[in-house]
Amino acid sequence: MRPPGALPRGRVCRSGLSAGPGLGLSLTPSSGTLRSVNPRSAARAMHPTEANDSRRPCAATTWARGWVLGLALAGCGGGTHGAAQPPPAPTLPPAHAETGYTRIVAGAGDSVGSIPGAATATYAFRFKQTLPASDRFTFQDEFLSFYFRPTPSALYFQIQNRKNETVSVDWDRSQWIGPLGNDKVAHASTRYQDRYGSQPTTQIVGLQQFSDYVIPISYLVDPAGDPRQLHRTLFAEDNGALQVVGREFGVDLAMVVQGRPTTYSFRFKVVTVVPR
């Protein structure tokens, strides 16, 4: 005898689902579909007089459909919900329309090429060191040795500490000297937000060397969230390069040597600009 309202054991519903003892769902061999095995849920959902009405979907079918649908929705939602999307690749902003410069660069490129400037540039530059005059772009005294390499992107330099005592570069007191007037200097670690603040000094310990580059601090460009240093180049390398022949520029590097402030002044000139 089966209790009132219970589904007949092994009864196949219209959807191919069958009720049986136990908990969970199983496949009906004849139909290849899921089988409900929760008779109490089915008994509550159906009236005893309707148990043999084949025109109505059985409770097991309704319960199983809802259970399977819930799993499907959970699977669809769980596959992508909360997945971290990669940030968009940073892009360089366009050149400033009022400067005539055609390039904005991130940091400064390699300065060891035989010809300074970008490999894809239209024109190549030749520079000359005019103060102190030197064909090798060098200068040294008792304490320090300097080597410079001007390029269209930045003014590179290397300082060798010749004494076994620490010296320092005071960036706040250093000056960029250009045809439009003086400016504060920016070097490799300077960022756009440092334009109106104080820059920490750089220590060069005894008998060690230090390499860096300088540009006018006003050439820094708002990076719009890009962590790199973006700046305009010193000179255009397209057809605008022909207009800078003969232009002079330089830097006054403020140093502290043996505890005394000392300024080293260097000047350079664009001698020629020729097609590559």
NORDADA-V673108 format. One record per helix or strand of 3 or more residues. SS is the DSSP state (H for helix, E for strand). FROM is the first residue (numbers start at 1). LEN is the number of residues. If there is no record, write none. Layout:
SS,FROM,LEN
SS,FROM,LEN
This chain:
E,25,4
E,33,4
H,39,7
H,48,3
H,59,22
E,104,3
E,123,9
E,138,3
E,144,7
E,155,7
E,167,3
E,175,4
E,181,6
H,192,3
E,202,3
E,209,8
H,217,3
E,230,3
H,239,6
E,248,10
E,260,16
